[in-house]
């Protein structure tokens, strides 16, 4: 059975500086995130896509830094490359069951 991945985005609100989450689009007003019935203008350079969840169930977005709590010393960066992958440099460790990734605090 094929799995589906939720497609959503995060962007920084131009008015408040807070992150907004939802559908991303651009129109004559600029870059925006729609969350339900609310639409927020966001900084275009802050837009990143949701890639999955960490081991604690927290949402992970492109560019988030994760910590490998199994080995206590490694950090990696979340990237989208057609599927969710966590990288140490150019090496993909997502499929390695010995690793447990959590968002860096």
Long-range contacts (C-beta under 8 A, 24 or more apart in sequence): 5-52, 5-84, 6-50, 7-49, 7-50, 8-49, 8-50, 9-33, 9-47, 9-48, 9-49, 9-50, 9-61, 10-46, 10-47, 10-48, 10-50, 10-61, 11-40, 11-42, 11-43, 11-44, 11-46, 11-47, 11-48, 12-42, 12-43, 12-46, 13-40, 13-41, 13-42, 14-40, 14-41, 14-42, 14-43, 15-40, 15-41, 21-59, 49-80, 51-78, 51-79, 51-80, 51-84, 52-78, 52-84, 54-101, 54-102, 54-103, 55-100, 55-101, 55-102, 56-102, 56-103, 58-102, 58-103, 60-84, 60-103, 64-103, 64-104, 65-103, 65-104, 66-101, 66-102, 66-103, 66-104, 67-101, 67-102, 67-103, 67-104, 68-93, 68-99, 68-100, 68-101, 69-100, 69-101, 69-102, 70-98, 70-99, 70-100, 71-99, 75-104, 76-101
